[in-house]
Amino acid sequence: MNVSLRVNGRAVDVDVEPHDMLVDVLRDQLGLTGPRVTCGVGLCGTCTVLLDGQPVSGCLLMTPLAAGHEITTVEGLPDDDTVVAAFDRNHAFQCGYCIPGMVMTARAMVDSGQASTTEEIREGLGGNLCRCGCYLKIIDAIEEASQ
């Protein structure tokens, strides 16, 4: 089936099966490799994208359900994005595998004003795992970006 999507501010048409997950279509058909596939069950956050500004697990969202919504991947953030810059300044990464999902979740938290306290940030990151253990620096980066 043909599905019209709006990804990173541009309209795209993709040919998908009804059960194709958004993260696979973004990666395989559109070449957007920021969202990553790790757990496949929505627990790790590496596939996080924004759907109308809200973080969603791309591994759980069937592509046809994303039609009519604005999808933003880490590649769609501007070069001078404040969250990305704060992650960089705070060295909030180690291997970097989780960072695109963390950045997208952080971007949504900052935009919605839900990053005012350390507790809000910790709760907001509940669906994102960092196996390297960079949480303290990630929290510092989000606190900085929310200022």
C-alpha positions as CSV (number, residue, x, y, z in Angstrom):
1,M,0.0,0.0,0.0
2,N,1.1,3.6,-0.7
3,V,1.3,5.8,2.4
4,S,2.0,9.5,2.4
5,L,4.1,10.7,5.3
6,R,5.5,14.0,6.4
7,V,9.1,13.4,7.7
8,N,11.4,16.1,8.9
9,G,9.3,18.8,7.2
10,R,8.9,17.2,3.8
11,A,6.2,15.0,2.2
12,V,7.2,11.5,1.2
13,D,5.4,8.6,-0.3
14,V,6.4,5.1,0.7
15,D,5.2,1.7,-0.4
16,V,4.6,-0.5,2.7
17,E,2.8,-3.5,4.0
18,P,0.2,-2.6,6.6
19,H,2.3,-4.2,9.4
20,D,5.6,-2.4,8.5
21,M,7.0,-0.6,11.5
22,L,7.9,3.1,11.2
23,V,11.5,2.7,12.3
24,D,12.1,0.1,9.5
25,V,10.6,2.3,6.9
26,L,12.5,5.4,8.1
27,R,15.8,3.4,8.0
28,D,15.3,1.1,5.0
29,Q,13.3,3.3,2.6
30,L,14.2,6.8,3.6
31,G,17.8,6.3,4.7
32,L,17.3,8.0,8.1
33,T,19.5,5.9,10.3
34,G,19.2,8.0,13.5
35,P,16.4,5.9,14.9
36,R,17.9,2.6,15.7
37,V,16.4,-0.9,16.2
38,T,17.5,-2.6,19.3
39,C,14.8,-4.3,21.5
40,G,11.9,-4.3,19.0
41,V,9.4,-4.1,21.8
42,G,9.5,-0.4,22.8
43,L,11.6,-0.7,26.0
44,C,15.0,0.8,25.1
45,G,14.2,4.1,23.3
46,T,16.8,3.8,20.6
47,C,14.0,4.1,17.9
48,T,12.4,7.2,19.4
49,V,11.1,9.7,17.0
50,L,8.7,12.6,17.5
51,L,5.1,12.2,16.2
52,D,3.5,15.6,16.3
53,G,6.1,16.6,18.9
54,Q,5.6,13.7,21.2
55,P,8.1,10.9,21.6
56,V,7.0,7.5,20.3
57,S,8.7,4.2,19.8
58,G,9.2,3.8,16.1
59,C,9.5,0.0,16.5
60,L,5.9,-0.2,17.8
61,L,4.2,2.2,15.4
62,M,2.8,0.7,12.2
63,T,3.7,3.1,9.4
64,P,0.1,3.6,8.0
65,L,-0.8,4.9,11.5
66,A,1.7,7.7,11.1
67,A,0.0,9.1,7.9
68,G,-1.3,12.6,8.5
69,H,1.2,13.3,11.4
70,E,4.5,15.2,11.5
71,I,7.4,12.8,12.1
72,T,10.7,14.2,13.2
73,T,13.9,12.2,13.5
74,V,17.2,13.4,14.9
75,E,18.2,14.2,11.3
76,G,15.4,16.7,11.2
77,L,16.7,18.8,14.0
78,P,18.3,22.1,13.0
79,D,22.1,22.3,13.1
80,D,22.0,24.7,16.0
81,D,19.5,22.7,18.1
82,T,19.9,23.6,21.7
83,V,19.5,20.1,23.0
84,V,22.1,18.7,20.6
85,A,24.5,21.5,21.6
86,A,23.9,20.8,25.3
87,F,24.6,17.1,24.9
88,D,27.8,18.0,23.1
89,R,28.9,20.5,25.7
90,N,28.2,18.2,28.6
91,H,29.8,15.1,26.9
92,A,26.5,13.3,27.4
93,F,27.4,10.3,25.4
94,Q,29.9,7.5,25.4
95,C,29.3,4.9,22.6
96,G,26.5,7.1,21.2
97,Y,24.1,4.3,20.3
98,C,21.3,5.6,22.5
99,I,21.9,9.3,21.8
100,P,19.5,9.9,18.9
101,G,16.6,8.5,21.0
102,M,17.7,10.4,24.1
103,V,17.9,13.6,22.1
104,M,14.5,13.2,20.7
105,T,13.0,12.5,24.1
106,A,14.8,15.4,25.6
107,R,13.7,17.7,22.7
108,A,10.1,16.8,23.5
109,M,10.5,17.3,27.2
110,V,12.2,20.7,26.8
111,D,9.6,21.8,24.2
112,S,6.7,20.8,26.5
113,G,8.3,22.4,29.7
114,Q,8.5,19.0,31.3
115,A,12.3,19.3,32.0
116,S,12.1,21.8,34.9
117,T,13.4,19.5,37.6
118,T,15.8,16.6,37.8
119,E,12.9,14.4,38.8
120,E,10.9,15.3,35.8
121,I,13.9,14.6,33.6
122,R,14.5,11.2,35.2
123,E,10.9,10.3,34.8
124,G,10.8,11.6,31.2
125,L,13.8,9.4,30.3
126,G,12.1,6.3,31.7
127,G,11.7,4.8,28.3
128,N,15.3,5.3,27.2
129,L,18.2,3.1,28.2
130,C,21.9,4.0,28.1
131,R,23.9,0.9,28.5
132,C,27.1,2.9,29.0
133,G,25.6,4.6,32.1
134,C,25.8,8.3,30.9
135,Y,22.6,9.3,32.7
136,L,24.2,11.9,34.9
137,K,25.7,13.8,32.0
138,I,22.5,13.3,30.0
139,I,20.5,14.8,32.8
140,D,23.0,17.7,33.0
141,A,22.6,18.3,29.3
142,I,18.8,18.4,29.5
143,E,18.9,20.7,32.5
144,E,21.1,23.0,30.5
145,A,18.9,22.9,27.4
146,S,15.8,23.6,29.4
147,Q,17.2,26.9,30.8
